[in-house]
Amino acid sequence: RKDYATALALWLPLAEQQHSLAQYNIAYMYQKGLGTAANDAAACTWFSQAAAQNDLAAIVATGRCYAEGKGVGQDHSLATALYLRAAVNGDPAAQYLYAQAQKRGLGVQPNTELALQWYKKAAANGYLPAQQQLHTLAQKSAAVVAPTSISAKTIALTATPAATPTTTAAEPSAMS
């Protein structure tokens, strides 16, 4: 039915009582302008409150707020620290984002070896962008080592096998 204004009204009291899912959902609604005017600062505030309760999707979303500087001041070091916090707890999107930060040196010194380790973890958890990144890295590596001898078998051996894809929370979920 997509009555976001009603959902916001129902979730707000729960969010104020520290219900992390309600906090995440309200943040998402502010971020996307669903049932309310879009407000990046309010979105990041609610994501941060849910993150304080160890909601992994909210930790990642708060990291993205800081990485992009939307609703808060841009801070790559804090974004990377938040990604790591969720990554060590198994969130595949966070594992990928932490690998990206390591590869690019966002808030940290670039570390391609550490980036590769985290790409592999995210790929093993079924995160498609990480699987694609590993495939690209394998192609580049093989091309540098032996440009005429790369084969699909070589790429398959260097990439982590795909697991069943998983997702992180992106859409507000229904609450019981």
Disulfide bonds with the S-S distance in Angstrom:
Cys44-Cys65 2.12
